[in-house]
Amino acid sequence: MKFETKALHIGEEPNLSEGGSGDVVSPLHLTSTFARNKIDEPPRGYEYSRSSNPTRNALEKRLAALENGKYCTAFASGLAATTTVLLSLLKAGDHMIAFDDLYGGTRRLFTHLFNKKFNIDINYVDARKVENIADAVKDRTRLIWLETPTNPLLKLCDIRSIASIAWDKKIFLAVDNTFMTPYFQLPLELGADLVVHSTTKYLNGHSDSVGGAVITSDEHIDEKIRFNQNAAGAILSPFDSYMILRGTKTLSLRMERHQQNALAIAKHLEAHDKVERVIYPGLESHPQHQLAKKQMSGYGGMVSFELKSDLNGARGFVEGLKLFTLAESLGCVESLVELPALMTHSSIPPEEREKTGIKDSLIRISVGIENIGDLLEDLDSQLNKL
């Protein structure tokens, strides 16, 4: 099956066998527990919904198929998924390498919990240069964690080249694929061991569900993650599973429109005299445009740009927009705007933000699927006030 077909059918195959109801849409299984005739014969393997649930399993089957992986575990949030990956693959005293530009919540989790409390040694490096990854490897290195493109500076790294280093050194490689989704990028095919998603974003796509997922083709990794998920209980609810199943059906259509609008906005902003610079992998001005063309089949719906202004000017800009809703999160059908320095990345010390390139005037927009003329008019209305 091609992507669009898998997104509609995998995980929701109608049960037409005797006793099956033939549901075209996977039913919402809200039960917390499952009855059995005998102690050692749970029905169809289901015992308790923390361990396994039919609606969640349907979603996991689909997400694994979309990433061209074998196994998936769905979590209560993207950070719950990230936490379980580290708990499953690392122990106190281990070392990991991470991209220096990460979602603020991820970096907060790594630094304040795993580094300070669990004694995981972490090196943040500019992974745009493969040699920086190679130079950071230690004897105790067990995991490399990447976002590509990163949040919010849309930096890219060469997954295949970094995977080669990880393979040679027997290091796990995890890639957060939230921004691109499996529609535009397939990290497992490029050599990653695991793919992590905040399903809250594009996979669901409608700002009405919070969730996360881990996909892998390694049975041993899956066993560890599944055990720790069941032990810690960070599961995705049946209702959220149902909502994300519904969202994935239109993923291909939405991603095409997100990209179409984002490219138009990026080009428009790049030509505006009130904008210092625009960051979008689909622009030829992006320093890694050729890598984007090589390892991705599209450029996504996220655009970041710097205003020719200060923090107060940037604040006034985002607060004055009408169609771009001022809110955290991303990847939904409606357009969102945020100021990383005061919102998603405010937990990162100012000197660290400056070091990685997150300036006070940096704006991040998640471009929705509205009429492009309306979106451009909204942006111009505030740009012209600067």
TAQUI-V380168 format. One record per residue. N is the residue number from 0. RES is the residue in one small letter. PSI is psi in whole degrees, -180 to 180 (none if undefined). Layout:
n:N res:RES psi:PSI
n:N res:RES psi:PSI
//
This chain:
n:0 res:m psi:144
n:1 res:k psi:169
n:2 res:f psi:-50
n:3 res:e psi:-36
n:4 res:t psi:-43
n:5 res:k psi:-39
n:6 res:a psi:-18
n:7 res:l psi:-32
n:8 res:h psi:-35
n:9 res:i psi:131
n:10 res:g psi:-14
n:11 res:e psi:37
n:12 res:e psi:124
n:13 res:p psi:135
n:14 res:n psi:103
n:15 res:l psi:10
n:16 res:s psi:170
n:17 res:e psi:127
n:18 res:g psi:-16
n:19 res:g psi:153
n:20 res:s psi:-12
n:21 res:g psi:24
n:22 res:d psi:128
n:23 res:v psi:-35
n:24 res:v psi:136
n:25 res:s psi:128
n:26 res:p psi:155
n:27 res:l psi:105
n:28 res:h psi:97
n:29 res:l psi:-2
n:30 res:t psi:146
n:31 res:s psi:-26
n:32 res:t psi:168
n:33 res:f psi:134
n:34 res:a psi:159
n:35 res:r psi:153
n:36 res:n psi:-38
n:37 res:k psi:155
n:38 res:i psi:-42
n:39 res:d psi:20
n:40 res:e psi:73
n:41 res:p psi:141
n:42 res:p psi:120
n:43 res:r psi:26
n:44 res:g psi:0
n:45 res:y psi:130
n:46 res:e psi:-47
n:47 res:y psi:138
n:48 res:s psi:-14
n:49 res:r psi:-37
n:50 res:s psi:-38
n:51 res:s psi:142
n:52 res:n psi:137
n:53 res:p psi:-39
n:54 res:t psi:-43
n:55 res:r psi:-39
n:56 res:n psi:-36
n:57 res:a psi:-43
n:58 res:l psi:-45
n:59 res:e psi:-40
n:60 res:k psi:-42
n:61 res:r psi:-46
n:62 res:l psi:-38
n:63 res:a psi:-42
n:64 res:a psi:-41
n:65 res:l psi:-33
n:66 res:e psi:4
n:67 res:n psi:38
n:68 res:g psi:178
n:69 res:k psi:-31
n:70 res:y psi:148
n:71 res:c psi:142
n:72 res:t psi:131
n:73 res:a psi:135
n:74 res:f psi:169
n:75 res:a psi:-19
n:76 res:s psi:168
n:77 res:g psi:-38
n:78 res:l psi:-31
n:79 res:a psi:-39
n:80 res:a psi:-45
n:81 res:t psi:-46
n:82 res:t psi:-44
n:83 res:t psi:-33
n:84 res:v psi:-48
n:85 res:l psi:-40
n:86 res:l psi:-32
n:87 res:s psi:-30
n:88 res:l psi:-14
n:89 res:l psi:158
n:90 res:k psi:165
n:91 res:a psi:133
n:92 res:g psi:-14
n:93 res:d psi:166
n:94 res:h psi:141
n:95 res:m psi:157
n:96 res:i psi:136
n:97 res:a psi:150
n:98 res:f psi:142
n:99 res:d psi:-15
n:100 res:d psi:105
n:101 res:l psi:161
n:102 res:y psi:135
n:103 res:g psi:-37
n:104 res:g psi:-36
n:105 res:t psi:-46
n:106 res:r psi:-38
n:107 res:r psi:-44
n:108 res:l psi:-47
n:109 res:f psi:-47
n:110 res:t psi:-49
n:111 res:h psi:-24
n:112 res:l psi:-62
n:113 res:f psi:-34
n:114 res:n psi:-53
n:115 res:k psi:-32
n:116 res:k psi:-33
n:117 res:f psi:3
n:118 res:n psi:41
n:119 res:i psi:121
n:120 res:d psi:127
n:121 res:i psi:131
n:122 res:n psi:123
n:123 res:y psi:122
n:124 res:v psi:159
n:125 res:d psi:98
n:126 res:a psi:1
n:127 res:r psi:-29
n:128 res:k psi:114
n:129 res:v psi:-34
n:130 res:e psi:-26
n:131 res:n psi:-35
n:132 res:i psi:-49
n:133 res:a psi:-41
n:134 res:d psi:-25
n:135 res:a psi:-11
n:136 res:v psi:133
n:137 res:k psi:173
n:138 res:d psi:-27
n:139 res:r psi:4
n:140 res:t psi:126
n:141 res:r psi:-16
n:142 res:l psi:139
n:143 res:i psi:128
n:144 res:w psi:123
n:145 res:l psi:145
n:146 res:e psi:137
n:147 res:t psi:110
n:148 res:p psi:157
n:149 res:t psi:167
n:150 res:n psi:114
n:151 res:p psi:5
n:152 res:l psi:0
n:153 res:l psi:42
n:154 res:k psi:147
n:155 res:l psi:155
n:156 res:c psi:154
n:157 res:d psi:98
n:158 res:i psi:-45
n:159 res:r psi:-42
n:160 res:s psi:-40
n:161 res:i psi:-36
n:162 res:a psi:-34
n:163 res:s psi:-41
n:164 res:i psi:-46
n:165 res:a psi:-43
n:166 res:w psi:-45
n:167 res:d psi:-36
n:168 res:k psi:3
n:169 res:k psi:50
n:170 res:i psi:139
n:171 res:f psi:142
n:172 res:l psi:119
n:173 res:a psi:136
n:174 res:v psi:124
n:175 res:d psi:113
n:176 res:n psi:22
n:177 res:t psi:-45
n:178 res:f psi:-41
n:179 res:m psi:-31
n:180 res:t psi:162
n:181 res:p psi:-10
n:182 res:y psi:-34
n:183 res:f psi:-14
n:184 res:q psi:138
n:185 res:l psi:85
n:186 res:p psi:-34
n:187 res:l psi:-36
n:188 res:e psi:-18
n:189 res:l psi:1
n:190 res:g psi:-1
n:191 res:a psi:151
n:192 res:d psi:-32
n:193 res:l psi:150
n:194 res:v psi:136
n:195 res:v psi:142
n:196 res:h psi:145
n:197 res:s psi:104
n:198 res:t psi:-12
n:199 res:t psi:-32
n:200 res:k psi:-120
n:201 res:y psi:-36
n:202 res:l psi:-42
n:203 res:n psi:-55
n:204 res:g psi:3
n:205 res:h psi:17
n:206 res:s psi:31
n:207 res:d psi:21
n:208 res:s psi:144
n:209 res:v psi:130
n:210 res:g psi:175
n:211 res:g psi:169
n:212 res:a psi:150
n:213 res:v psi:129
n:214 res:i psi:138
n:215 res:t psi:164
n:216 res:s psi:4
n:217 res:d psi:115
n:218 res:e psi:-39
n:219 res:h psi:-39
n:220 res:i psi:-44
n:221 res:d psi:-41
n:222 res:e psi:-43
n:223 res:k psi:-45
n:224 res:i psi:-42
n:225 res:r psi:-40
n:226 res:f psi:-47
n:227 res:n psi:-33
n:228 res:q psi:-46
n:229 res:n psi:-38
n:230 res:a psi:-40
n:231 res:a psi:-26
n:232 res:g psi:17
n:233 res:a psi:61
n:234 res:i psi:156
n:235 res:l psi:135
n:236 res:s psi:156
n:237 res:p psi:-39
n:238 res:f psi:-45
n:239 res:d psi:-37
n:240 res:s psi:-44
n:241 res:y psi:-43
n:242 res:m psi:-40
n:243 res:i psi:-36
n:244 res:l psi:-45
n:245 res:r psi:-42
n:246 res:g psi:-39
n:247 res:t psi:-21
n:248 res:k psi:-28
n:249 res:t psi:13
n:250 res:l psi:-47
n:251 res:s psi:-42
n:252 res:l psi:-44
n:253 res:r psi:-43
n:254 res:m psi:-37
n:255 res:e psi:-43
n:256 res:r psi:-40
n:257 res:h psi:-48
n:258 res:q psi:-43
n:259 res:q psi:-48
n:260 res:n psi:-40
n:261 res:a psi:-42
n:262 res:l psi:-42
n:263 res:a psi:-42
n:264 res:i psi:-42
n:265 res:a psi:-44
n:266 res:k psi:-40
n:267 res:h psi:-45
n:268 res:l psi:-38
n:269 res:e psi:-27
n:270 res:a psi:-1
n:271 res:h psi:136
n:272 res:d psi:-7
n:273 res:k psi:1
n:274 res:v psi:127
n:275 res:e psi:-50
n:276 res:r psi:156
n:277 res:v psi:137
n:278 res:i psi:111
n:279 res:y psi:125
n:280 res:p psi:-21
n:281 res:g psi:-9
n:282 res:l psi:141
n:283 res:e psi:-21
n:284 res:s psi:-16
n:285 res:h psi:128
n:286 res:p psi:-16
n:287 res:q psi:30
n:288 res:h psi:-40
n:289 res:q psi:-38
n:290 res:l psi:-39
n:291 res:a psi:-43
n:292 res:k psi:-29
n:293 res:k psi:-45
n:294 res:q psi:-2
n:295 res:m psi:151
n:296 res:s psi:1
n:297 res:g psi:-179
n:298 res:y psi:-5
n:299 res:g psi:-174
n:300 res:g psi:14
n:301 res:m psi:132
n:302 res:v psi:133
n:303 res:s psi:147
n:304 res:f psi:153
n:305 res:e psi:131
n:306 res:l psi:154
n:307 res:k psi:71
n:308 res:s psi:179
n:309 res:d psi:-171
n:310 res:l psi:-41
n:311 res:n psi:-40
n:312 res:g psi:-41
n:313 res:a psi:-39
n:314 res:r psi:-45
n:315 res:g psi:-36
n:316 res:f psi:-52
n:317 res:v psi:-32
n:318 res:e psi:-17
n:319 res:g psi:-13
n:320 res:l psi:148
n:321 res:k psi:-47
n:322 res:l psi:-31
n:323 res:f psi:104
n:324 res:t psi:131
n:325 res:l psi:102
n:326 res:a psi:152
n:327 res:e psi:177
n:328 res:s psi:-179
n:329 res:l psi:175
n:330 res:g psi:18
n:331 res:c psi:170
n:332 res:v psi:-29
n:333 res:e psi:149
n:334 res:s psi:139
n:335 res:l psi:154
n:336 res:v psi:146
n:337 res:e psi:160
n:338 res:l psi:99
n:339 res:p psi:-39
n:340 res:a psi:-29
n:341 res:l psi:-2
n:342 res:m psi:-98
n:343 res:t psi:-26
n:344 res:h psi:20
n:345 res:s psi:-21
n:346 res:s psi:-12
n:347 res:i psi:129
n:348 res:p psi:144
n:349 res:p psi:-40
n:350 res:e psi:-32
n:351 res:e psi:-40
n:352 res:r psi:-46
n:353 res:e psi:-38
n:354 res:k psi:-39
n:355 res:t psi:-8
n:356 res:g psi:10
n:357 res:i psi:97
n:358 res:k psi:162
n:359 res:d psi:-26
n:360 res:s psi:7
n:361 res:l psi:128
n:362 res:i psi:137
n:363 res:r psi:128
n:364 res:i psi:139
n:365 res:s psi:108
n:366 res:v psi:125
n:367 res:g psi:-158
n:368 res:i psi:19
n:369 res:e psi:176
n:370 res:n psi:130
n:371 res:i psi:-34
n:372 res:g psi:-40
n:373 res:d psi:-40
n:374 res:l psi:-44
n:375 res:l psi:-39
n:376 res:e psi:-39
n:377 res:d psi:-45
n:378 res:l psi:-45
n:379 res:d psi:-33
n:380 res:s psi:-33
n:381 res:q psi:-34
n:382 res:l psi:-39
n:383 res:n psi:-13
n:384 res:k psi:-13
n:385 res:l psi:none
//
